[in-house]
């Protein structure tokens, strides 16, 4: 049975296919990685592209833009496990929380954002910018808050029944988009900008949720400057990644992190079109490919 938010991935290596049976939950398969990246060139990039009207990119927009470009070019990261099967999302998506003001009682808003892999960096940045501005000036409940507030008026048994039904629909891939958007945990990545709230020290790792389908959680630390021996200054930022190791192998993750670092150190690359990979193999195409591989292996063995 298919899903209304993703397509089945068939060409999964044999060893990785068994992972969902061995590690049944995301909390069984979380791995953590912290990387510190030189982001000096992002500051120069922002300064160079500032318009006469005063419009300029945010550091957050460049970081998230690089993350979205990574997901577009490395689709193995844009996957999740459901029903012990591998699925790849039909779009790029991201979620983050916007706090109206930096005070204890200020409300927070989160809204899943959806992107197409072929979108330009400017298009992505505009969507992110609008979401941040809208969140900081909302002064009212967001969609997620309204949905939760509505159901909290009902008895606990009814809330439990509704949540249980929603979970069942999600596991079977028939939950409507509005329901997935309500909790914000069905996106490719959830990003938390810890530096924006003044959290110093290392960028903490966030756990993954069993609810939903989000397989990657990324935190951003504070921007820090370091004086070099030649007297120049460099800017650094720490990133904490929590990932579901079942979705792909360690090599793929490592190469993806290197590409992410490349985009942050050379942000002008984001202005170029994405180098999109071939589309997913269908079940029929995968079986044909598998058959050809086996025949080739057999021929090679016979000629030895």
C-alpha positions as semicolon CSV with decimal commas, in nm:
position;residue;x (nm);y (nm);z (nm)
1;X;0,000;0,000;0,000
2;X;0,132;0,344;-0,091
3;X;0,135;0,672;0,098
4;X;-0,005;1,012;0,012
5;X;0,313;1,195;0,117
6;X;0,596;0,977;-0,018
7;X;0,701;0,703;-0,258
8;X;0,841;0,364;-0,168
9;X;1,218;0,325;-0,205
10;X;1,307;-0,011;-0,356
11;X;1,680;0,001;-0,419
12;X;1,785;-0,027;-0,053
13;X;2,102;-0,229;0,024
14;X;2,023;-0,568;0,175
15;X;2,192;-0,497;0,509
16;X;2,005;-0,171;0,560
17;X;1,668;-0,332;0,477
18;X;1,686;-0,536;0,798
19;X;1,743;-0,230;1,022
20;X;1,372;-0,150;1,080
21;X;1,322;-0,503;1,211
22;X;1,623;-0,481;1,444
23;X;1,574;-0,118;1,550
24;X;1,200;-0,069;1,555
25;X;1,190;0,287;1,687
26;X;1,373;0,611;1,612
27;X;1,489;0,629;1,971
28;X;1,664;0,293;1,912
29;X;1,853;0,427;1,612
30;X;1,947;0,786;1,692
31;X;2,305;0,889;1,618
32;X;2,458;1,225;1,704
33;X;2,718;1,435;1,528
34;X;2,853;1,781;1,606
35;X;3,043;1,981;1,346
36;X;3,200;2,327;1,369
37;X;3,208;2,510;1,036
38;X;3,384;2,826;0,926
39;X;3,103;3,059;0,816
40;X;3,318;3,370;0,753
41;X;3,232;3,367;0,383
42;X;2,861;3,373;0,463
43;X;2,907;3,710;0,634
44;X;3,083;3,839;0,322
45;X;2,812;3,685;0,101
46;X;2,539;3,862;0,299
47;X;2,722;4,194;0,280
48;X;2,788;4,164;-0,094
49;X;2,423;4,090;-0,176
50;X;2,269;4,363;0,036
51;X;2,034;4,575;-0,175
52;X;2,024;4,957;-0,179
53;X;1,688;4,933;0,000
54;X;1,857;4,757;0,291
55;X;1,727;4,407;0,214
56;X;1,979;4,136;0,284
57;X;1,990;3,765;0,354
58;X;1,985;3,636;0,709
59;X;2,247;3,389;0,832
60;X;1,957;3,153;0,909
61;X;1,831;3,174;0,550
62;X;2,173;3,083;0,408
63;X;2,214;2,789;0,648
64;X;1,864;2,656;0,578
65;X;1,911;2,719;0,206
66;X;2,226;2,506;0,214
67;X;2,036;2,238;0,404
68;X;1,755;2,235;0,149
69;X;2,005;2,219;-0,138
70;X;2,167;1,924;0,039
71;X;1,832;1,743;0,062
72;X;1,764;1,810;-0,307
73;X;2,099;1,671;-0,420
74;X;2,124;1,395;-0,158
75;X;1,768;1,251;-0,149
76;X;1,878;0,963;0,072
77;X;1,851;1,213;0,358
78;X;1,491;1,294;0,271
79;X;1,359;0,955;0,377
80;X;1,181;0,793;0,670
81;X;1,074;0,453;0,796
82;X;0,705;0,362;0,816
83;X;0,563;0,013;0,840
84;X;0,924;-0,116;0,836
85;X;0,954;0,011;0,479
86;X;1,160;0,292;0,331
87;X;0,987;0,599;0,192
88;X;1,113;0,913;0,020
89;X;0,916;1,235;0,055
90;X;0,752;1,392;-0,247
91;X;0,892;1,734;-0,157
92;X;1,154;1,911;0,053
93;X;1,016;2,034;0,382
94;X;1,145;2,200;0,695
95;X;1,006;2,317;1,025
96;X;1,138;2,564;1,280
97;X;1,001;2,764;1,570
98;X;0,973;3,142;1,565
99;X;0,940;3,324;1,899
100;X;0,757;3,658;1,878
101;X;0,985;3,834;2,126
102;X;1,270;3,729;2,354
103;X;1,066;3,712;2,675
104;X;0,942;3,430;2,897
105;X;0,577;3,467;2,810
106;X;0,613;3,539;2,438
107;X;0,432;3,281;2,222
108;X;0,608;3,058;1,972
109;X;0,491;2,962;1,625
110;X;0,593;2,676;1,400
111;X;0,477;2,615;1,046
112;X;0,601;2,342;0,811
113;X;0,742;2,492;0,491
114;X;0,744;2,307;0,160
115;X;0,985;2,355;-0,129
116;X;1,050;2,207;-0,471
117;X;1,401;2,070;-0,540
118;X;1,438;2,292;-0,847
119;X;1,364;2,615;-0,657
120;X;1,630;2,884;-0,663
121;X;1,800;3,002;-0,347
122;X;1,622;3,339;-0,371
123;X;1,284;3,167;-0,386
124;X;1,365;2,957;-0,080
125;X;1,507;3,254;0,112
126;X;1,192;3,459;0,041
127;X;0,969;3,186;0,187
128;X;1,186;3,156;0,498
129;X;1,204;3,535;0,542
130;X;0,826;3,573;0,518
131;X;0,772;3,295;0,772
132;X;1,007;3,457;1,022
133;X;0,851;3,802;0,981
134;X;0,496;3,664;1,002
135;X;0,587;3,464;1,313
136;X;0,742;3,763;1,489
137;X;0,443;3,985;1,414
138;X;0,161;3,731;1,442
139;X;0,039;3,822;1,794
140;X;-0,207;3,537;1,764
141;X;-0,221;3,159;1,770
142;X;-0,072;2,974;1,477
143;X;-0,240;2,684;1,296
144;X;-0,083;2,422;1,525
145;X;-0,182;2,616;1,839
146;X;-0,539;2,656;1,717
147;X;-0,580;2,285;1,646
148;X;-0,439;2,185;1,985
149;X;-0,645;2,450;2,168
150;X;-0,960;2,322;1,999
151;X;-0,910;1,962;2,111
152;X;-0,799;2,050;2,465
153;X;-1,158;2,150;2,542
154;X;-1,265;1,785;2,509
155;X;-1,234;1,508;2,773
156;X;-0,900;1,326;2,793
157;X;-1,050;0,999;2,664
158;X;-1,169;1,176;2,349
159;X;-0,830;1,344;2,295
160;X;-0,657;1,005;2,334
161;X;-0,897;0,852;2,080
162;X;-0,836;1,131;1,827
163;X;-0,458;1,113;1,870
164;X;-0,471;0,735;1,837
165;X;-0,674;0,762;1,516
166;X;-0,434;1,022;1,378
167;X;-0,140;0,794;1,455
168;X;-0,309;0,499;1,283
169;X;-0,380;0,707;0,974
170;X;-0,021;0,830;0,968
171;X;0,124;0,479;0,999
172;X;-0,086;0,371;0,703
173;X;0,001;0,677;0,497
174;X;-0,353;0,815;0,468
175;X;-0,333;1,113;0,703
176;X;-0,439;1,433;0,522
177;X;-0,182;1,711;0,477
178;X;-0,368;1,938;0,721
179;X;-0,328;1,677;0,992
180;X;0,044;1,636;0,919
181;X;0,093;2,013;0,923
182;X;-0,082;2,042;1,259
183;X;0,204;1,883;1,453
184;X;0,499;1,989;1,237
185;X;0,677;1,656;1,280
186;X;0,635;1,529;0,924
187;X;0,908;1,738;0,763
188;X;1,242;1,642;0,613
189;X;1,427;1,830;0,886
190;X;1,341;2,016;1,205
191;X;1,580;2,306;1,268
192;X;1,635;2,472;1,604
193;X;1,839;2,792;1,611
194;X;1,974;2,778;1,966
195;X;2,208;3,068;1,899
196;X;1,911;3,299;1,841
197;X;1,801;3,255;2,204
198;X;2,151;3,319;2,338
199;X;2,240;2,964;2,435
200;X;2,618;2,967;2,466
201;X;2,854;2,672;2,476
202;X;2,805;2,373;2,251
203;X;2,500;2,330;2,030
204;X;2,290;2,066;2,210
205;X;2,148;1,766;2,030
206;X;1,774;1,726;2,017
207;X;1,602;1,390;2,031
208;X;1,394;1,254;1,744
209;X;1,021;1,201;1,792
210;X;0,847;0,867;1,754
211;X;0,544;1,061;1,635
212;X;0,556;1,170;1,272
213;X;0,821;1,100;1,011
214;X;1,103;1,350;1,073
215;X;1,434;1,164;1,052
216;X;1,676;1,456;1,105
217;X;1,696;1,726;1,372
218;X;1,956;2,001;1,336
219;X;2,051;2,261;1,597
220;X;2,250;2,579;1,533
221;X;2,481;2,732;1,792
222;X;2,591;3,091;1,843
223;X;2,807;3,269;1,588
224;X;3,156;3,301;1,735
225;X;3,463;3,485;1,611
226;X;3,822;3,372;1,651
227;X;4,136;3,577;1,596
228;X;4,393;3,398;1,382
229;X;4,773;3,415;1,411
230;X;4,794;3,653;1,115
231;X;4,566;3,898;1,292
232;X;4,257;3,823;1,083
233;X;3,925;3,716;1,230
234;X;3,721;3,410;1,131
235;X;3,360;3,330;1,218
236;X;3,250;2,983;1,327
237;X;2,921;2,814;1,405
238;X;2,854;2,478;1,561
239;X;2,585;2,246;1,430
240;X;2,438;1,946;1,610
241;X;2,278;1,669;1,405
242;X;2,052;1,393;1,535
243;X;1,962;1,142;1,265
244;X;1,782;0,813;1,227
245;X;2,072;0,594;1,116
246;X;1,836;0,348;0,949
247;X;1,759;0,575;0,652
248;X;2,104;0,538;0,492
249;X;2,462;0,434;0,567
250;X;2,749;0,613;0,741
251;X;2,936;0,687;0,418
252;X;2,633;0,868;0,273
253;X;2,593;1,074;0,590
254;X;2,962;1,165;0,597
255;X;2,969;1,277;0,234
256;X;2,651;1,474;0,290
257;X;2,805;1,661;0,583
258;X;3,105;1,748;0,366
259;X;2,876;1,887;0,097
260;X;2,684;2,087;0,359
261;X;3,014;2,234;0,481
262;X;3,114;2,313;0,123
263;X;2,796;2,515;0,068
264;X;2,842;2,709;0,391
265;X;3,204;2,789;0,311
266;X;3,120;2,881;-0,051
267;X;2,762;3,019;-0,029
268;X;2,778;3,166;-0,379
269;X;2,732;2,807;-0,503
270;X;2,376;2,825;-0,375
271;X;2,298;3,078;-0,647
272;X;2,362;2,812;-0,910
273;X;2,092;2,559;-1,010
274;X;2,081;2,240;-0,806
275;X;2,236;1,926;-0,955
276;X;1,937;1,698;-0,913
277;X;1,984;1,319;-0,914
278;X;1,778;1,078;-1,128
279;X;1,424;1,003;-1,004
280;X;1,349;0,705;-0,782
281;X;1,336;0,364;-0,942
282;X;0,992;0,211;-0,964
283;X;0,941;-0,144;-0,839
284;X;0,953;-0,274;-1,195
285;X;1,270;-0,079;-1,277
286;X;1,435;-0,200;-0,957
287;X;1,357;-0,564;-1,034
288;X;1,490;-0,523;-1,388
289;X;1,808;-0,361;-1,255
290;X;1,849;-0,636;-0,995
291;X;1,806;-0,904;-1,259
292;X;2,071;-0,745;-1,484
293;X;2,313;-0,719;-1,192
294;X;2,269;-1,088;-1,105
295;X;2,317;-1,191;-1,468
296;X;2,633;-0,981;-1,489
297;X;2,770;-1,135;-1,170
298;X;2,693;-1,482;-1,302
299;X;2,864;-1,410;-1,636
300;X;3,169;-1,266;-1,461
301;X;3,194;-1,570;-1,235
302;X;3,171;-1,811;-1,532
303;X;3,447;-1,635;-1,724
304;X;3,698;-1,655;-1,439
